[in-house]
Every structure is written in structure tokens, then in C-alpha cells.
Amino acid sequence: ETVDGHPALVADVDAAMQGVSIDRFFTSIHSDDLPRVKEQLDAAVATGKPFDSDHRVRRDDGHLAWVAARGQVRRDDAGRLTHLSGISFDIDARKGAEVRLSALVRLHDRLREPGDPADLAYSSAQILGEVFGVSRAGYGTIDSDAETITIERDWNAPGVPSIAGVLRFRDYGSYIDDLKRGDTVVVDDAFVDPRTIATADALAGISAQSFVNMPITEQADFVAIIFVNVAGPRQWTPDEIAFLRDVGERTRDAVERRRAEADLAALNARLEAEVEERTVALMLAEDSLRQAQKMEAVGQLTGGIAHDFNNLLTGITGAIEMMQVRIAQGRIGDLERYANAAQGAAKRAAALT
């Protein structure tokens, strides 16, 4: 049947009596939504009001789908609860579009928050993981020549180990050839896809039996990928691939912008350090110059003093020599004149000192 144009599954009283238990109803509901659905059902039982719930279920192909469940609790004549009759119909297209749009808004806000490039990439991976309900999501930079991916930080569902670090693509299949051509690699089941049959066990070992690797190019160069992994098989829809591409492009722009900002900040810091170093060197050179100028002034001063002092000494020694000459000649009458001259020169020397 259909409800409002949507395919529907009807569980009526007869079906309930045939053994469709509430536990079976709960089995396929996504674990994140299950507590809320149980609360809604408890409220319907307690109040008698209609049961009304939008939640995610896990399909047989591993894909998460949104359904709208509408029902009414039924009781017997004695008021005892007997069953819940109702209907569930597929609202995945509409709800999925709403969820992806809301996720893009959250992503936009997160990519504007402070943090290093690894933080931004993790925010994108977390949003992908929550929207798709996958085992792992992440962003990695590529060394195309070495055929390796470097993952700084990945998002992982509870119980799923991280694969952060450097990984070699050839260890997990031949799809690196597709990535180098710029093709998105979509593998629904590694044990079936010809590119991964030989390495399926290795992929299953890292919870990636199904995955999408989307290359990100820059000026025709293969520089990064954004990826999602699922532990079991899963079919991927065109809407999911388009959403993954949108998130990947936004993430690449934000990560590179943040790296450029970090590089610029590092350059500014280096330039400031160099300017400070050169300023210190200049100040030391100026201090040395001032010291040299002081020494030159002192040298000029001492040189002038020595010259003047030497002149005074010449006067003193000259007067003494003349006194010796006059004594040898027996002309002692001139001694007082030379003695006065020597004494005057000595006093001027004392004053100069």
C-alpha cells in the first residue's frame, strides 16, 4: 500500500496476533534513535495517545533509511494492552535531504571555528559519520608518487579502531589507479568488487568491507581524499555521493585556508624574530661604536695631556742642565734664575696633573 504517495508496510491486528513482537519492531531501529522511540512508545502506552515517530532503520543492504511510524495502542475489554497496530512508510528522501542540509549548516559553522587543519578535517569526518551511520570517516593527504595516504585523525564509531597514520593503497587493492585518474571509488562489497577481491580480508580487518574514496584535486593534481568505511556490505546512493563531494570540497578549502593562515603566522613570527635579532645586533654595534668613540676621545685627551706634560718636563730638565753648566763654569750667579724656571715648570705640571 501507499500513504501520501510513499510505500508503506501495514501491521494490522491479524499480523500482530500471528507473532510480530515489539522486539522485532525494535530490532532494525538505529541504536542512536532507539531510546527515543522507546520513550515515545512508552508515552503512547501510558496516555493512550497515537504513537508517532520518525526514526532511522537499518536495511538489509546496510543502508540507513528514515521511516515514519504511526500507530495506536489497542486494549481488550478489560483494559489490558494487547497490541499496537500501525503503519510505517519510507520518508528517507525527504528526511535525508533535511538531515544533509542541516549537516552542511553545522559543517559551515564548525569550519569557521578556531583550530588547526586536523581539527577541521575531524569535524567534517564526524559529521559524515553521524549522517551516514558508518564505521569510520576521515580526510587524508596524498603522496601520489609513493601511493600513500596520511591521516592525522579519523572519526570512528564505538568499537572501531582508528587507522590514523600512513597507509599504502596497494595493500588494500588496485583502486589507487582510479583515484589517480580523478575517479571516485565506490565499493559496495570488497569481497565482490574486482579491485578488492584479493585484499578483501585486509579491508574487512579495518572495518572497510564497503567504502567510498573520493579524490580531491588541486590544479589537476591529486592531493587528498575524503572517505567513509563500513564494516559490512552497503549500497551507496547518488545523493550520498553528492553530499560526500560537497563536504570534501568544503573541507579542502577550509583546511588549506587554515594551513595558509598557519604558514603566514609562522612566517610573521620568523620575520619578527629576525627583526628582533637584527635590532639586537644593531644595538650592540652602536654600543661598540660609542665605546670606540669614547676611547678615541680619551686617546685624544691623553695624547694632548702627554704633549703638554712633555713640554713642562722639557722646561724642567732644560733648567737643570743649564744649572749644571753654570756650576761647572763657576758662574753660580745664574743658578737662581734657572731654579725659578724649573720650579715654575714643576708647578704648572702639578696643576696639569
Residue pairs with C-beta under 8 A, 6 or more apart in sequence:
1 8
1 10
2 8
2 89
3 87
3 89
4 89
6 89
6 90
6 91
7 89
7 90
8 87
8 88
8 89
8 90
9 87
9 88
9 89
10 87
11 20
11 71
11 84
11 85
11 86
11 87
11 88
12 85
13 74
13 83
13 85
16 82
16 83
16 84
16 85
17 83
22 41
22 84
25 84
26 34
26 37
26 38
28 57
28 58
28 59
29 37
29 55
29 56
29 57
29 58
30 55
30 56
30 57
30 58
30 64
30 133
32 56
32 133
33 55
33 56
34 55
36 53
36 55
37 53
37 55
37 69
40 51
40 52
40 53
41 51
41 53
41 84
43 49
44 50
44 51
44 71
44 72
44 73
44 84
45 73
45 81
48 73
50 70
50 71
50 72
51 69
51 70
51 71
51 72
51 73
51 84
51 86
52 69
52 70
53 68
53 69
54 66
54 67
54 68
54 69
54 91
54 95
55 66
55 67
55 69
56 64
56 65
56 66
56 67
56 133
57 64
57 65
57 67
58 64
58 133
59 65
61 233
61 234
61 235
62 210
62 230
62 232
62 233
62 234
62 235
63 234
63 235
63 237
64 132
64 133
65 90
65 92
66 90
66 91
66 92
66 94
66 95
66 96
66 99
67 88
67 89
67 90
67 91
67 92
68 88
68 89
68 91
69 86
69 87
69 88
70 86
70 87
70 88
71 84
71 85
71 86
71 87
72 84
72 85
72 86
73 81
73 84
74 81
74 82
74 83
74 84
74 85
75 81
75 82
76 82
93 239
96 239
97 239
99 131
100 131
100 239
100 243
103 127
103 130
103 131
103 243
103 247
104 246
104 247
104 250
106 127
107 123
107 124
107 127
107 247
107 250
107 251
108 250
110 120
110 123
110 124
110 127
111 120
111 123
111 124
111 250
111 251
111 254
113 123
115 123
115 258
116 258
116 262
117 152
117 255
117 258
117 259
117 262
118 152
118 153
119 153
120 251
120 254
120 255
120 258
121 138
121 139
121 152
121 153
121 251
121 255
122 139
122 153
122 154
122 155
124 137
124 139
124 226
124 247
124 248
124 250
124 251
125 137
125 138
125 139
125 153
125 154
125 155
125 226
126 137
126 155
127 247
128 134
128 137
128 155
128 226
128 228
128 244
128 247
129 136
129 137
129 155
129 156
129 157
129 228
131 243
132 228
132 240
134 157
134 228
134 229
134 230
135 156
135 157
135 160
135 207
135 208
135 229
135 230
135 231
136 154
136 155
136 156
136 157
136 160
136 163
136 207
136 208
136 227
136 228
136 229
137 154
137 155
137 226
137 227
137 228
137 229
138 151
138 153
138 154
138 155
138 163
138 164
138 226
138 227
139 151
139 224
139 225
139 226
139 227
139 248
139 251
139 255
140 149
140 150
140 151
140 152
140 224
140 225
140 227
141 149
141 150
141 223
141 224
142 148
142 149
142 150
142 179
142 215
142 222
142 223
142 224
142 225
143 149
143 150
144 180
144 221
144 222
146 168
147 168
147 169
147 170
147 176
148 166
148 167
148 168
148 169
149 166
149 167
149 169
149 225
150 165
150 166
151 163
151 164
151 165
151 166
151 167
152 164
153 162
153 164
154 162
154 163
154 164
156 162
160 207
160 231
161 206
161 207
163 206
169 175
169 176
169 179
170 176
171 199
171 202
172 196
172 199
172 202
172 203
172 206
172 208
173 187
173 190
173 193
173 195
173 196
173 198
173 199
173 203
174 195
174 196
175 185
175 187
175 195
175 196
175 213
178 184
178 185
178 195
179 185
179 213
179 215
179 222
179 225
180 215
180 222
182 215
182 217
182 222
183 215
184 212
184 213
184 214
184 215
184 241
184 245
185 195
185 211
185 212
185 213
185 214
186 212
186 236
186 241
187 193
187 195
187 196
187 210
187 211
187 212
188 210
188 233
188 234
188 235
188 236
189 209
189 210
189 233
190 196
190 197
190 199
190 200
190 203
190 204
190 208
190 209
190 210
190 211
191 197
191 200
191 204
191 209
191 233
192 233
196 203
200 209
203 209
203 211
204 231
206 229
207 229
207 230
207 231
208 229
208 230
208 231
209 230
209 231
209 232
209 233
210 229
210 230
210 232
210 233
210 234
210 236
211 227
211 228
211 229
211 230
212 227
212 228
212 236
212 240
212 241
212 244
213 225
213 227
214 225
214 226
214 227
214 241
214 244
214 245
214 248
215 222
215 224
215 225
216 222
216 223
216 224
216 225
216 226
216 248
216 249
216 252
217 223
218 252
218 256
223 252
224 248
224 252
224 255
225 248
226 244
226 247
226 248
226 251
228 244
305 352
308 352
309 349
309 352
309 353
312 345
312 346
312 348
312 349
312 352
313 345
313 349
315 341
315 342
315 344
315 345
316 342
316 345
316 346
316 349
319 338
319 339
319 341
319 342
319 345
320 338
320 342
322 334
322 338
323 335
323 338
323 339
323 342
326 332
326 333
326 334
326 335
326 338
327 335
